[in-house]
Amino acid sequence: MGIETSCDETGVALLRWEPAQPGRGLLAHALYSQIRLHAEYGGVVPELASRDHVRKLLPLVRQALAEAGLTPQDLGGVAYTAGPGLVGALLVGAAAGRAMAWALGVPAIGVHHMEGHLLAPLLEEDPPRPPFVALLVSGGHSLLVEVKGIGEYRILGDTLDDAAGEAFDKTAKLMGLPYPGGPELARLAGQGRPGMFRFPRPMTDRPGLDFSFSGLKTQVLLAWQKSDRSEQTRADIARAFEEAIVDTLLIKCRRALQATGAKRLVIAGGVGANRRLRAELAAAGEQDGFRTYFPRPAFCTDNGAMIALAGAIRLAAGQQQGESVDVHPRWDLSGLPPAPQALAGQE
């Protein structure tokens, strides 16, 4: 069982571990989003998020078990998100997951949230095998990671300020779009006219693989304030902003692939559901000779399935948690222990 409670989505999933084809072992997947709860405040309120996880988690556990036709006694292990994330929200899932494992006499494992995202494409029919480069783009993270194996991660690039998803959300709010703004801005960008506005591609005029999107957000605000603020202009600015984000991510991905010599690119995290990003990276892969791997859109956002998969891989490698309930609001992905030969057929 995988439990996800790192922020504002409560996710529970059940997975039967099949090393050769992990995605085919997914038995059930239940998810509850707190969007309506936080919309009134224009962003996530940590205390409200924690309380809502308390209310929703056990009903979702029962729902997933019923969907899979299983009982708690059928479980062989429990995985939960241990970080990074909101400390109160993390503690809800960690305490419930650890207590369930203790009561059932099965092992438990705390999963790194970003490792869950990184491994989410393994839930698909044609999963990637290491080595590869992973672009992890969400509301809180913009990371480029060299993946040599499970737990063998080298951070190539990180965000210096706003993550890509955070830039989407904040820019949407500046332009008066409803919460959550990122998906709404991406939808509006599809109605924008090409070439009406152009914004800089941050930090692409210098070497390196780090990201910075706060300045881009300011450029958009200035353009919006000076415009006629019509609906068409809003759409045109949204399109130019999205193009700037996507181009920046594409340039950095190409640099990372060239630097590592990898021929596989994994894209995951909430921004990984963006249609323009998917299309541009897939086209670049065909042009440059690398393969792109995406999880289905439902598994780009936070979910229990990715936690179940990452936990199953770790448990299969003989790793498990002690009896204490530990969470890590900040947690370095590159500090995770390796899980050698965790995937059958790993190259």
Contacts in CASP RR format, 6 or more apart in sequence:
PFRMAT RR
TARGET T0000
AUTHOR 0000-0000-0000
METHOD contacts of the structure
MODEL  1
MGIETSCDETGVALLRWEPAQPGRGLLAHALYSQIRLHAEYGGVVPELAS
RDHVRKLLPLVRQALAEAGLTPQDLGGVAYTAGPGLVGALLVGAAAGRAM
AWALGVPAIGVHHMEGHLLAPLLEEDPPRPPFVALLVSGGHSLLVEVKGI
GEYRILGDTLDDAAGEAFDKTAKLMGLPYPGGPELARLAGQGRPGMFRFP
RPMTDRPGLDFSFSGLKTQVLLAWQKSDRSEQTRADIARAFEEAIVDTLL
IKCRRALQATGAKRLVIAGGVGANRRLRAELAAAGEQDGFRTYFPRPAFC
TDNGAMIALAGAIRLAAGQQQGESVDVHPRWDLSGLPPAPQALAGQE
1 12 0 8 1.000
1 13 0 8 1.000
1 14 0 8 1.000
1 61 0 8 1.000
1 64 0 8 1.000
1 75 0 8 1.000
1 77 0 8 1.000
1 78 0 8 1.000
1 79 0 8 1.000
1 97 0 8 1.000
1 100 0 8 1.000
1 308 0 8 1.000
2 11 0 8 1.000
2 12 0 8 1.000
2 13 0 8 1.000
2 14 0 8 1.000
2 15 0 8 1.000
2 78 0 8 1.000
2 79 0 8 1.000
2 80 0 8 1.000
2 111 0 8 1.000
2 304 0 8 1.000
2 305 0 8 1.000
2 307 0 8 1.000
2 308 0 8 1.000
2 311 0 8 1.000
3 11 0 8 1.000
3 12 0 8 1.000
3 57 0 8 1.000
3 61 0 8 1.000
3 78 0 8 1.000
3 79 0 8 1.000
3 80 0 8 1.000
3 81 0 8 1.000
3 93 0 8 1.000
3 96 0 8 1.000
3 97 0 8 1.000
3 304 0 8 1.000
3 307 0 8 1.000
4 10 0 8 1.000
4 11 0 8 1.000
4 12 0 8 1.000
4 80 0 8 1.000
4 81 0 8 1.000
4 113 0 8 1.000
4 302 0 8 1.000
4 303 0 8 1.000
4 304 0 8 1.000
4 306 0 8 1.000
4 307 0 8 1.000
5 11 0 8 1.000
5 53 0 8 1.000
5 57 0 8 1.000
5 80 0 8 1.000
5 81 0 8 1.000
5 89 0 8 1.000
5 90 0 8 1.000
5 92 0 8 1.000
5 93 0 8 1.000
6 81 0 8 1.000
6 83 0 8 1.000
6 84 0 8 1.000
6 85 0 8 1.000
6 86 0 8 1.000
6 89 0 8 1.000
6 90 0 8 1.000
6 113 0 8 1.000
6 302 0 8 1.000
7 44 0 8 1.000
7 49 0 8 1.000
7 85 0 8 1.000
7 86 0 8 1.000
7 89 0 8 1.000
7 302 0 8 1.000
8 33 0 8 1.000
8 34 0 8 1.000
8 35 0 8 1.000
8 37 0 8 1.000
8 38 0 8 1.000
8 44 0 8 1.000
8 49 0 8 1.000
8 89 0 8 1.000
9 31 0 8 1.000
9 32 0 8 1.000
9 33 0 8 1.000
9 34 0 8 1.000
9 301 0 8 1.000
9 302 0 8 1.000
9 303 0 8 1.000
10 31 0 8 1.000
10 32 0 8 1.000
10 34 0 8 1.000
10 52 0 8 1.000
10 53 0 8 1.000
10 56 0 8 1.000
10 57 0 8 1.000
10 60 0 8 1.000
11 30 0 8 1.000
11 31 0 8 1.000
11 32 0 8 1.000
11 60 0 8 1.000
11 302 0 8 1.000
11 303 0 8 1.000
11 304 0 8 1.000
11 307 0 8 1.000
12 28 0 8 1.000
12 29 0 8 1.000
12 30 0 8 1.000
12 31 0 8 1.000
12 57 0 8 1.000
12 60 0 8 1.000
12 61 0 8 1.000
12 63 0 8 1.000
12 64 0 8 1.000
12 304 0 8 1.000
13 26 0 8 1.000
13 27 0 8 1.000
13 28 0 8 1.000
13 29 0 8 1.000
13 30 0 8 1.000
13 64 0 8 1.000
13 303 0 8 1.000
13 304 0 8 1.000
13 305 0 8 1.000
13 307 0 8 1.000
13 308 0 8 1.000
14 26 0 8 1.000
14 27 0 8 1.000
14 28 0 8 1.000
14 29 0 8 1.000
14 64 0 8 1.000
14 65 0 8 1.000
14 67 0 8 1.000
14 68 0 8 1.000
14 70 0 8 1.000
14 75 0 8 1.000
14 308 0 8 1.000
15 22 0 8 1.000
15 23 0 8 1.000
15 25 0 8 1.000
15 26 0 8 1.000
15 27 0 8 1.000
15 305 0 8 1.000
15 308 0 8 1.000
15 309 0 8 1.000
15 312 0 8 1.000
16 25 0 8 1.000
16 27 0 8 1.000
17 25 0 8 1.000
17 312 0 8 1.000
17 313 0 8 1.000
17 315 0 8 1.000
17 316 0 8 1.000
18 24 0 8 1.000
18 25 0 8 1.000
19 316 0 8 1.000
19 342 0 8 1.000
19 343 0 8 1.000
19 344 0 8 1.000
20 344 0 8 1.000
20 345 0 8 1.000
21 125 0 8 1.000
21 127 0 8 1.000
22 122 0 8 1.000
22 123 0 8 1.000
22 127 0 8 1.000
22 309 0 8 1.000
22 312 0 8 1.000
22 313 0 8 1.000
22 343 0 8 1.000
23 122 0 8 1.000
23 123 0 8 1.000
23 124 0 8 1.000
23 125 0 8 1.000
23 127 0 8 1.000
23 309 0 8 1.000
24 125 0 8 1.000
26 123 0 8 1.000
26 305 0 8 1.000
26 308 0 8 1.000
26 309 0 8 1.000
27 67 0 8 1.000
27 68 0 8 1.000
27 70 0 8 1.000
28 63 0 8 1.000
28 64 0 8 1.000
28 65 0 8 1.000
28 67 0 8 1.000
28 68 0 8 1.000
29 64 0 8 1.000
29 298 0 8 1.000
29 303 0 8 1.000
29 304 0 8 1.000
29 305 0 8 1.000
30 60 0 8 1.000
30 63 0 8 1.000
30 64 0 8 1.000
30 67 0 8 1.000
31 60 0 8 1.000
31 298 0 8 1.000
31 303 0 8 1.000
31 304 0 8 1.000
32 56 0 8 1.000
32 60 0 8 1.000
34 44 0 8 1.000
34 48 0 8 1.000
34 49 0 8 1.000
34 52 0 8 1.000
35 179 0 8 1.000
35 180 0 8 1.000
37 45 0 8 1.000
37 48 0 8 1.000
37 49 0 8 1.000
37 52 0 8 1.000
38 44 0 8 1.000
38 45 0 8 1.000
38 48 0 8 1.000
38 49 0 8 1.000
38 179 0 8 1.000
39 178 0 8 1.000
39 179 0 8 1.000
39 180 0 8 1.000
42 173 0 8 1.000
42 179 0 8 1.000
43 179 0 8 1.000
43 180 0 8 1.000
44 86 0 8 1.000
46 86 0 8 1.000
46 87 0 8 1.000
46 88 0 8 1.000
46 89 0 8 1.000
49 86 0 8 1.000
49 88 0 8 1.000
49 89 0 8 1.000
50 86 0 8 1.000
50 88 0 8 1.000
50 89 0 8 1.000
50 91 0 8 1.000
50 92 0 8 1.000
53 89 0 8 1.000
53 92 0 8 1.000
53 93 0 8 1.000
54 92 0 8 1.000
57 92 0 8 1.000
57 93 0 8 1.000
57 96 0 8 1.000
58 96 0 8 1.000
61 96 0 8 1.000
61 100 0 8 1.000
65 71 0 8 1.000
65 72 0 8 1.000
72 100 0 8 1.000
72 104 0 8 1.000
73 104 0 8 1.000
75 100 0 8 1.000
75 104 0 8 1.000
75 106 0 8 1.000
76 104 0 8 1.000
76 106 0 8 1.000
76 107 0 8 1.000
77 101 0 8 1.000
77 104 0 8 1.000
77 106 0 8 1.000
77 107 0 8 1.000
77 108 0 8 1.000
77 109 0 8 1.000
77 315 0 8 1.000
78 97 0 8 1.000
78 98 0 8 1.000
78 100 0 8 1.000
78 101 0 8 1.000
78 104 0 8 1.000
78 106 0 8 1.000
78 107 0 8 1.000
78 108 0 8 1.000
78 109 0 8 1.000
79 108 0 8 1.000
79 109 0 8 1.000
79 110 0 8 1.000
79 111 0 8 1.000
79 307 0 8 1.000
79 308 0 8 1.000
79 310 0 8 1.000
79 311 0 8 1.000
79 312 0 8 1.000
79 314 0 8 1.000
79 315 0 8 1.000
80 93 0 8 1.000
80 94 0 8 1.000
80 96 0 8 1.000
80 97 0 8 1.000
80 98 0 8 1.000
80 108 0 8 1.000
80 109 0 8 1.000
80 110 0 8 1.000
80 111 0 8 1.000
80 307 0 8 1.000
81 90 0 8 1.000
81 93 0 8 1.000
81 94 0 8 1.000
81 110 0 8 1.000
81 111 0 8 1.000
81 113 0 8 1.000
81 307 0 8 1.000
82 90 0 8 1.000
82 94 0 8 1.000
82 110 0 8 1.000
82 111 0 8 1.000
82 112 0 8 1.000
82 326 0 8 1.000
82 327 0 8 1.000
82 328 0 8 1.000
82 331 0 8 1.000
83 90 0 8 1.000
83 112 0 8 1.000
83 113 0 8 1.000
83 327 0 8 1.000
83 328 0 8 1.000
83 329 0 8 1.000
83 331 0 8 1.000
84 112 0 8 1.000
84 113 0 8 1.000
84 114 0 8 1.000
84 328 0 8 1.000
84 329 0 8 1.000
84 330 0 8 1.000
84 331 0 8 1.000
85 113 0 8 1.000
85 329 0 8 1.000
86 329 0 8 1.000
87 327 0 8 1.000
87 329 0 8 1.000
88 327 0 8 1.000
90 327 0 8 1.000
90 328 0 8 1.000
90 329 0 8 1.000
91 325 0 8 1.000
91 327 0 8 1.000
94 110 0 8 1.000
94 325 0 8 1.000
94 326 0 8 1.000
94 327 0 8 1.000
95 325 0 8 1.000
97 108 0 8 1.000
98 108 0 8 1.000
98 321 0 8 1.000
98 323 0 8 1.000
98 324 0 8 1.000
98 325 0 8 1.000
100 108 0 8 1.000
101 107 0 8 1.000
101 108 0 8 1.000
101 321 0 8 1.000
102 108 0 8 1.000
102 323 0 8 1.000
107 315 0 8 1.000
107 320 0 8 1.000
107 321 0 8 1.000
108 320 0 8 1.000
108 321 0 8 1.000
108 322 0 8 1.000
109 311 0 8 1.000
109 314 0 8 1.000
109 315 0 8 1.000
109 319 0 8 1.000
109 320 0 8 1.000
109 321 0 8 1.000
110 311 0 8 1.000
110 314 0 8 1.000
110 321 0 8 1.000
111 307 0 8 1.000
111 310 0 8 1.000
111 311 0 8 1.000
111 314 0 8 1.000
112 310 0 8 1.000
112 331 0 8 1.000
112 333 0 8 1.000
112 336 0 8 1.000
113 302 0 8 1.000
113 307 0 8 1.000
113 331 0 8 1.000
114 136 0 8 1.000
114 141 0 8 1.000
114 143 0 8 1.000
114 333 0 8 1.000
115 151 0 8 1.000
115 153 0 8 1.000
115 310 0 8 1.000
115 333 0 8 1.000
115 336 0 8 1.000
116 306 0 8 1.000
116 307 0 8 1.000
116 309 0 8 1.000
116 310 0 8 1.000
117 136 0 8 1.000
117 138 0 8 1.000
117 268 0 8 1.000
117 269 0 8 1.000
117 300 0 8 1.000
117 306 0 8 1.000
118 134 0 8 1.000
118 136 0 8 1.000
118 145 0 8 1.000
118 147 0 8 1.000
118 153 0 8 1.000
118 266 0 8 1.000
118 268 0 8 1.000
118 333 0 8 1.000
119 150 0 8 1.000
119 306 0 8 1.000
119 309 0 8 1.000
119 310 0 8 1.000
119 313 0 8 1.000
120 268 0 8 1.000
120 269 0 8 1.000
120 295 0 8 1.000
120 299 0 8 1.000
120 300 0 8 1.000
120 303 0 8 1.000
120 305 0 8 1.000
120 306 0 8 1.000
120 309 0 8 1.000
121 127 0 8 1.000
121 128 0 8 1.000
121 266 0 8 1.000
121 268 0 8 1.000
121 293 0 8 1.000
121 294 0 8 1.000
121 295 0 8 1.000
122 128 0 8 1.000
122 309 0 8 1.000
122 343 0 8 1.000
123 295 0 8 1.000
123 296 0 8 1.000
123 299 0 8 1.000
123 305 0 8 1.000
123 306 0 8 1.000
123 309 0 8 1.000
124 293 0 8 1.000
124 294 0 8 1.000
124 295 0 8 1.000
124 296 0 8 1.000
126 293 0 8 1.000
127 293 0 8 1.000
128 264 0 8 1.000
128 266 0 8 1.000
128 291 0 8 1.000
128 293 0 8 1.000
129 264 0 8 1.000
129 343 0 8 1.000
129 345 0 8 1.000
129 346 0 8 1.000
129 347 0 8 1.000
130 147 0 8 1.000
130 148 0 8 1.000
130 149 0 8 1.000
130 150 0 8 1.000
130 152 0 8 1.000
130 343 0 8 1.000
130 346 0 8 1.000
130 347 0 8 1.000
131 146 0 8 1.000
131 147 0 8 1.000
131 148 0 8 1.000
131 149 0 8 1.000
131 260 0 8 1.000
131 262 0 8 1.000
131 264 0 8 1.000
131 347 0 8 1.000
132 147 0 8 1.000
132 262 0 8 1.000
132 264 0 8 1.000
132 265 0 8 1.000
132 266 0 8 1.000
132 293 0 8 1.000
133 144 0 8 1.000
133 145 0 8 1.000
133 146 0 8 1.000
133 147 0 8 1.000
133 156 0 8 1.000
133 253 0 8 1.000
133 256 0 8 1.000
133 257 0 8 1.000
133 260 0 8 1.000
133 262 0 8 1.000
133 264 0 8 1.000
133 265 0 8 1.000
133 266 0 8 1.000
134 143 0 8 1.000
134 144 0 8 1.000
134 145 0 8 1.000
134 147 0 8 1.000
134 265 0 8 1.000
134 266 0 8 1.000
134 267 0 8 1.000
134 268 0 8 1.000
135 143 0 8 1.000
135 144 0 8 1.000
135 249 0 8 1.000
135 252 0 8 1.000
135 253 0 8 1.000
135 256 0 8 1.000
135 265 0 8 1.000
135 266 0 8 1.000
135 267 0 8 1.000
135 268 0 8 1.000
136 142 0 8 1.000
136 143 0 8 1.000
136 144 0 8 1.000
136 145 0 8 1.000
136 268 0 8 1.000
136 269 0 8 1.000
137 143 0 8 1.000
137 163 0 8 1.000
137 164 0 8 1.000
137 165 0 8 1.000
137 249 0 8 1.000
137 267 0 8 1.000
137 268 0 8 1.000
137 269 0 8 1.000
137 270 0 8 1.000
137 271 0 8 1.000
137 272 0 8 1.000
137 277 0 8 1.000
138 163 0 8 1.000
138 164 0 8 1.000
138 165 0 8 1.000
138 269 0 8 1.000
138 270 0 8 1.000
138 271 0 8 1.000
139 163 0 8 1.000
139 164 0 8 1.000
139 165 0 8 1.000
139 166 0 8 1.000
139 168 0 8 1.000
139 169 0 8 1.000
139 270 0 8 1.000
139 271 0 8 1.000
140 159 0 8 1.000
140 163 0 8 1.000
140 165 0 8 1.000
140 166 0 8 1.000
141 159 0 8 1.000
141 163 0 8 1.000
141 269 0 8 1.000
142 158 0 8 1.000
142 159 0 8 1.000
142 163 0 8 1.000
142 164 0 8 1.000
142 165 0 8 1.000
142 211 0 8 1.000
142 213 0 8 1.000
142 249 0 8 1.000
143 155 0 8 1.000
143 157 0 8 1.000
143 158 0 8 1.000
143 159 0 8 1.000
143 333 0 8 1.000
144 155 0 8 1.000
144 156 0 8 1.000
144 157 0 8 1.000
144 158 0 8 1.000
144 209 0 8 1.000
144 252 0 8 1.000
144 253 0 8 1.000
144 256 0 8 1.000
145 153 0 8 1.000
145 154 0 8 1.000
145 155 0 8 1.000
145 156 0 8 1.000
145 333 0 8 1.000
146 153 0 8 1.000
146 154 0 8 1.000
146 156 0 8 1.000
146 256 0 8 1.000
146 260 0 8 1.000
146 262 0 8 1.000
147 153 0 8 1.000
147 266 0 8 1.000
148 154 0 8 1.000
149 338 0 8 1.000
149 339 0 8 1.000
149 342 0 8 1.000
149 346 0 8 1.000
150 313 0 8 1.000
150 317 0 8 1.000
150 338 0 8 1.000
150 339 0 8 1.000
150 340 0 8 1.000
150 342 0 8 1.000
150 343 0 8 1.000
151 336 0 8 1.000
151 337 0 8 1.000
151 338 0 8 1.000
151 339 0 8 1.000
152 338 0 8 1.000
153 333 0 8 1.000
153 334 0 8 1.000
153 335 0 8 1.000
153 336 0 8 1.000
154 334 0 8 1.000
155 333 0 8 1.000
155 334 0 8 1.000
156 209 0 8 1.000
156 256 0 8 1.000
156 259 0 8 1.000
156 260 0 8 1.000
157 208 0 8 1.000
157 209 0 8 1.000
157 210 0 8 1.000
157 211 0 8 1.000
157 252 0 8 1.000
157 256 0 8 1.000
158 210 0 8 1.000
158 211 0 8 1.000
159 210 0 8 1.000
159 211 0 8 1.000
159 212 0 8 1.000
159 213 0 8 1.000
160 210 0 8 1.000
160 211 0 8 1.000
160 212 0 8 1.000
161 212 0 8 1.000
161 213 0 8 1.000
161 214 0 8 1.000
162 170 0 8 1.000
162 212 0 8 1.000
162 213 0 8 1.000
162 214 0 8 1.000
162 217 0 8 1.000
163 211 0 8 1.000
163 213 0 8 1.000
164 211 0 8 1.000
164 213 0 8 1.000
164 245 0 8 1.000
164 249 0 8 1.000
164 271 0 8 1.000
165 182 0 8 1.000
165 270 0 8 1.000
165 271 0 8 1.000
166 213 0 8 1.000
167 213 0 8 1.000
167 214 0 8 1.000
167 216 0 8 1.000
167 217 0 8 1.000
167 245 0 8 1.000
168 181 0 8 1.000
168 182 0 8 1.000
168 185 0 8 1.000
168 186 0 8 1.000
168 245 0 8 1.000
168 271 0 8 1.000
169 179 0 8 1.000
169 180 0 8 1.000
169 181 0 8 1.000
169 182 0 8 1.000
170 217 0 8 1.000
171 182 0 8 1.000
171 185 0 8 1.000
171 216 0 8 1.000
171 217 0 8 1.000
171 220 0 8 1.000
171 221 0 8 1.000
171 241 0 8 1.000
172 180 0 8 1.000
172 181 0 8 1.000
172 182 0 8 1.000
172 184 0 8 1.000
172 185 0 8 1.000
173 179 0 8 1.000
173 181 0 8 1.000
174 217 0 8 1.000
174 220 0 8 1.000
174 221 0 8 1.000
174 224 0 8 1.000
175 185 0 8 1.000
175 220 0 8 1.000
175 224 0 8 1.000
175 234 0 8 1.000
175 237 0 8 1.000
175 238 0 8 1.000
177 184 0 8 1.000
177 185 0 8 1.000
177 188 0 8 1.000
178 184 0 8 1.000
185 238 0 8 1.000
185 241 0 8 1.000
185 242 0 8 1.000
186 238 0 8 1.000
186 242 0 8 1.000
186 274 0 8 1.000
186 275 0 8 1.000
186 276 0 8 1.000
188 234 0 8 1.000
188 235 0 8 1.000
188 238 0 8 1.000
188 239 0 8 1.000
189 235 0 8 1.000
189 238 0 8 1.000
189 239 0 8 1.000
189 241 0 8 1.000
189 242 0 8 1.000
189 243 0 8 1.000
189 276 0 8 1.000
190 235 0 8 1.000
190 238 0 8 1.000
190 239 0 8 1.000
191 232 0 8 1.000
191 235 0 8 1.000
191 239 0 8 1.000
192 232 0 8 1.000
192 235 0 8 1.000
192 236 0 8 1.000
192 238 0 8 1.000
192 239 0 8 1.000
193 232 0 8 1.000
193 235 0 8 1.000
193 236 0 8 1.000
193 239 0 8 1.000
194 239 0 8 1.000
195 236 0 8 1.000
195 240 0 8 1.000
196 233 0 8 1.000
196 236 0 8 1.000
196 237 0 8 1.000
196 239 0 8 1.000
196 240 0 8 1.000
197 223 0 8 1.000
197 236 0 8 1.000
197 237 0 8 1.000
197 239 0 8 1.000
197 240 0 8 1.000
198 240 0 8 1.000
198 244 0 8 1.000
199 216 0 8 1.000
199 219 0 8 1.000
199 220 0 8 1.000
199 223 0 8 1.000
199 240 0 8 1.000
199 241 0 8 1.000
199 243 0 8 1.000
199 244 0 8 1.000
200 216 0 8 1.000
200 219 0 8 1.000
200 244 0 8 1.000
201 244 0 8 1.000
201 247 0 8 1.000
201 248 0 8 1.000
201 251 0 8 1.000
202 211 0 8 1.000
202 212 0 8 1.000
202 213 0 8 1.000
202 215 0 8 1.000
202 216 0 8 1.000
202 244 0 8 1.000
202 248 0 8 1.000
203 210 0 8 1.000
203 211 0 8 1.000
203 212 0 8 1.000
203 248 0 8 1.000
204 247 0 8 1.000
204 248 0 8 1.000
204 251 0 8 1.000
204 252 0 8 1.000
208 255 0 8 1.000
209 252 0 8 1.000
209 255 0 8 1.000
209 256 0 8 1.000
209 259 0 8 1.000
211 248 0 8 1.000
211 249 0 8 1.000
211 252 0 8 1.000
213 245 0 8 1.000
213 248 0 8 1.000
216 241 0 8 1.000
216 244 0 8 1.000
216 245 0 8 1.000
220 237 0 8 1.000
220 240 0 8 1.000
220 241 0 8 1.000
223 237 0 8 1.000
223 240 0 8 1.000
224 234 0 8 1.000
224 237 0 8 1.000
227 233 0 8 1.000
227 237 0 8 1.000
242 274 0 8 1.000
242 276 0 8 1.000
243 276 0 8 1.000
245 271 0 8 1.000
245 277 0 8 1.000
246 274 0 8 1.000
246 276 0 8 1.000
246 277 0 8 1.000
246 280 0 8 1.000
247 280 0 8 1.000
249 277 0 8 1.000
249 281 0 8 1.000
250 280 0 8 1.000
250 281 0 8 1.000
250 284 0 8 1.000
253 265 0 8 1.000
253 281 0 8 1.000
253 284 0 8 1.000
254 284 0 8 1.000
254 288 0 8 1.000
256 262 0 8 1.000
257 263 0 8 1.000
257 265 0 8 1.000
257 288 0 8 1.000
257 290 0 8 1.000
262 290 0 8 1.000
263 289 0 8 1.000
263 290 0 8 1.000
263 291 0 8 1.000
264 290 0 8 1.000
264 291 0 8 1.000
264 293 0 8 1.000
265 281 0 8 1.000
265 285 0 8 1.000
265 290 0 8 1.000
265 291 0 8 1.000
265 292 0 8 1.000
265 293 0 8 1.000
266 292 0 8 1.000
266 293 0 8 1.000
266 294 0 8 1.000
267 277 0 8 1.000
267 278 0 8 1.000
267 281 0 8 1.000
267 292 0 8 1.000
267 293 0 8 1.000
267 294 0 8 1.000
268 294 0 8 1.000
268 295 0 8 1.000
268 300 0 8 1.000
269 295 0 8 1.000
269 300 0 8 1.000
269 301 0 8 1.000
270 300 0 8 1.000
270 301 0 8 1.000
271 277 0 8 1.000
271 300 0 8 1.000
272 278 0 8 1.000
272 294 0 8 1.000
272 300 0 8 1.000
273 297 0 8 1.000
273 300 0 8 1.000
273 301 0 8 1.000
278 292 0 8 1.000
278 294 0 8 1.000
281 292 0 8 1.000
282 292 0 8 1.000
284 290 0 8 1.000
285 291 0 8 1.000
285 292 0 8 1.000
294 300 0 8 1.000
295 306 0 8 1.000
299 305 0 8 1.000
299 306 0 8 1.000
313 339 0 8 1.000
313 342 0 8 1.000
313 343 0 8 1.000
314 320 0 8 1.000
314 339 0 8 1.000
314 342 0 8 1.000
316 339 0 8 1.000
316 342 0 8 1.000
317 339 0 8 1.000
317 340 0 8 1.000
317 341 0 8 1.000
317 342 0 8 1.000
319 337 0 8 1.000
319 339 0 8 1.000
END
